[in-house]
Each structure stands twice: as structure tokens, then as C-alpha cells.
Amino acid sequence: MRILAGAVHAQRQQIVRLDSGAPLKDEKTKSAIEHKLKTALKDADALLVSDYGYALATPQIVSKIRKNSMTATIDSRFSMMSYSSLTATTPNEPEVEAALGITIGNDAKELEWAVERFCEN
């Protein structure tokens, strides 16, 4: 749930986001969703995965449903470095820091190093 602030004729901004739910553990449901995704992607040219940590958009599932030549972008704050052969990813600074086990802070050289290192993986 996203809670927005702003007057009727003003730009609205998100001020709070509340997430709820738990990781999906039922293998039968996962399998059914995987089948539906494969069917939906049959004629698709690209795949965009946004992983909110519910144990469905795992690297294993993505590798099963994605066609090899398909453009694929991942937005995952939980296991970004576990996905392979992706076209693009959308990390923010804390996600890069967590993935590389570093702290960037206000150090421009550390940021440059982190970007190069991240892109190598």
C-alpha cells in the first residue's frame, strides 16, 4: 500500500509504503504460476522481473521461464547477484553496497569502483 501526500492540483508524492505478506511456500501454486508465466511469455520479446522477496521471482524460476534470446531486466533487492545473463538491472546505492559488501558513502572513487565491479558481475 502506498500512501501519497499532495493537494488536489499539486504533484503527489509517496510518503510511506506498507508491504505485507509472506514468501510463497506452496510448491503446487509455484508450479502453476510458472506454467502460466511460460505460456504468457511464449510470444513476448522481453521480461521485467520485480522481486519483492515473496520467493516466486527467484533466479531458478526466471531461468526456467525466460527464453535465451529474451531481453530481461531485474529489480531485486534481495538476490540481485544470483541472477545471470540479464540485459539490465536497477540497483540503488544500498543494494549495490549490500551486493558488494561495501559502504560507498560520499566517496566518488568508491562509487566508480562499485559501478565497475557491479557491471563485471
C-alpha positions as CSV (number, residue, x, y, z in Angstrom):
1,M,0.0,0.0,0.0
2,R,1.4,3.4,-0.9
3,I,0.3,6.5,1.0
4,L,0.5,9.7,-1.0
5,A,0.5,13.3,0.0
6,G,-0.3,16.4,-2.0
7,A,-3.1,18.8,-2.7
8,V,-5.7,18.2,-5.5
9,H,-3.8,20.4,-8.0
10,A,-0.3,19.6,-6.8
11,Q,2.3,16.9,-7.5
12,R,1.5,13.9,-5.3
13,Q,4.4,12.2,-3.6
14,Q,4.7,8.8,-1.9
15,I,5.4,9.4,1.8
16,V,5.0,5.8,3.1
17,R,4.8,2.3,1.6
18,L,3.5,-0.6,3.7
19,D,4.3,-4.1,2.5
20,S,2.5,-7.2,3.8
21,G,2.5,-10.8,3.0
22,A,4.9,-13.8,3.4
23,P,7.0,-15.8,1.0
24,L,5.1,-18.3,-1.2
25,K,5.9,-21.8,0.0
26,D,3.3,-23.9,-1.7
27,E,5.1,-25.8,-4.5
28,K,1.9,-26.6,-6.3
29,T,1.0,-22.9,-6.5
30,K,4.5,-22.0,-7.6
31,S,4.4,-24.7,-10.3
32,A,1.0,-23.4,-11.6
33,I,2.3,-19.8,-11.7
34,E,5.5,-20.9,-13.5
35,H,3.3,-22.7,-16.2
36,K,1.2,-19.6,-16.6
37,L,4.3,-17.4,-16.9
38,K,5.8,-19.7,-19.6
39,T,2.5,-19.5,-21.5
40,A,2.3,-15.7,-21.2
41,L,5.9,-15.3,-22.3
42,K,5.6,-17.5,-25.4
43,D,5.2,-14.6,-27.7
44,A,7.0,-11.9,-25.6
45,D,10.1,-10.1,-26.6
46,A,11.1,-9.1,-23.1
47,L,10.8,-9.9,-19.4
48,L,10.8,-7.4,-16.5
49,V,11.1,-9.0,-13.1
50,S,10.4,-7.1,-9.9
51,D,11.3,-9.2,-6.9
52,Y,9.7,-8.3,-3.6
53,G,11.0,-11.3,-1.7
54,Y,8.0,-13.5,-1.9
55,A,10.0,-16.5,-3.1
56,L,8.5,-16.5,-6.6
57,A,10.7,-14.4,-8.8
58,T,13.8,-16.5,-7.8
59,P,16.8,-16.9,-10.1
60,Q,15.7,-20.5,-10.7
61,I,12.2,-19.6,-11.8
62,V,13.4,-16.8,-14.0
63,S,15.9,-19.1,-15.8
64,K,13.1,-21.6,-16.4
65,I,10.6,-19.2,-17.9
66,R,12.9,-17.0,-19.9
67,K,13.8,-17.7,-23.5
68,N,17.6,-17.4,-24.1
69,S,17.4,-14.5,-26.5
70,M,14.8,-12.6,-24.5
71,T,15.7,-9.2,-23.1
72,A,15.4,-9.4,-19.3
73,T,15.6,-6.8,-16.6
74,I,15.6,-7.4,-12.9
75,D,14.7,-5.2,-9.9
76,S,15.7,-7.3,-6.9
77,R,16.9,-6.0,-3.6
78,F,17.3,-9.5,-2.2
79,S,19.4,-11.5,-4.5
80,M,20.4,-9.4,-7.5
81,M,23.8,-11.0,-7.9
82,S,22.2,-14.5,-8.1
83,Y,20.5,-13.8,-11.5
84,S,22.6,-14.5,-14.6
85,S,22.6,-13.4,-18.2
86,L,20.4,-10.5,-17.7
87,T,20.2,-7.5,-20.0
88,A,19.9,-4.9,-17.2
89,T,19.3,-4.5,-13.5
90,T,18.1,-1.5,-11.5
91,P,20.1,-1.3,-8.2
92,N,20.1,1.7,-5.9
93,E,23.1,2.6,-3.9
94,P,22.2,0.5,-0.8
95,E,21.6,-2.5,-3.0
96,V,25.0,-2.2,-4.7
97,E,26.6,-1.8,-1.2
98,A,24.9,-4.9,0.0
99,A,25.7,-6.9,-3.1
100,L,29.4,-6.0,-2.9
101,G,29.7,-5.9,0.8
102,I,31.0,-2.3,0.9
103,T,30.0,1.2,2.0
104,I,30.1,3.9,-0.6
105,G,29.1,6.9,1.4
106,N,30.2,10.2,-0.2
107,D,33.3,8.7,-1.8
108,A,33.2,9.3,-5.5
109,K,36.1,6.9,-6.2
110,E,34.4,4.2,-4.2
111,L,31.2,4.8,-6.2
112,E,33.1,4.5,-9.5
113,W,34.8,1.3,-8.3
114,A,31.5,-0.1,-7.2
115,V,29.8,0.6,-10.6
116,E,32.7,-1.1,-12.5
117,R,32.7,-4.1,-10.2
118,F,29.0,-4.4,-10.3
119,C,28.9,-4.3,-14.1
120,E,31.6,-7.1,-14.2
121,N,29.3,-9.5,-12.4
